Amino acid sequence: MNKRIYKNRQAKKICGVCAGVAEYFDLDPTLVRVGWAVLALAASVGFWAYLICALVFPDKSEVM
């Protein structure tokens, strides 16, 4: 099985990055969003990581 990471636009709140990461790791999207928010508020690392992922990750429709 070849797993791919992508943005999930169907379950998005902003760009769909957290929903895609949650689906890839089989986690609850809310947990991923909270973790990303903590990283963004702690040292702004989460903000830059999210921005890069939003630009780099393909949409689910492009992958499927």
N, C-alpha and C positions, 0 to 999 in steps of 0.2 A: 504494500500500500504506500503510495507516494503522497504524503501530506503536504499541503501548501498553505502558506499564511496569506491572508488577504483582508481587505476591508469589507465588512458586511453592511451594505447600505440599507438592507431591510430592517436591521435591528440597531440602527445608528442613533446616537444622541447628538454628536457633532459631525464626525467624518466616518464613523464606523470602524475605527481602528481597534478600540477596546472590545467591541463585539467580535471582530475577527480573531483577535488574540485569545479571547475567552473560548471561542469555538475550537481553535487550534489546540489549546491545552485542556479542553473539556472542563472548563470552569464556569462559574456563574459570572455573567458580564458585570454585575454590580460590584463584585469583589475586585475585578480588574479595574473598573472605573475608580473605585475608592483608592486602590493602590497607586494608580497613576496620578490621582489628585494629591495624594500625600507626597509623592515624588516632586510634583510640580510646585507645591507650596514649600517644601523643605529646602530645596536648593535650585529650583527652576530646571533641574535636569529632566524632570518629567515633561515639562513644556516643550523643550527642544527635541526630546526623543519622540513625543507625540507628533510634532510638526514634521520631523523627518519621516516618520512612518506614514503619515497621511500623504506625503508627497511620493513616497517610494512604493508602498504596498499597492498591488493591483486591486481593482474591484472584483468582487466574487463573480460577477457576470462575465468578466474577461477571462477568469480562470476556468470556469465551468463550461 
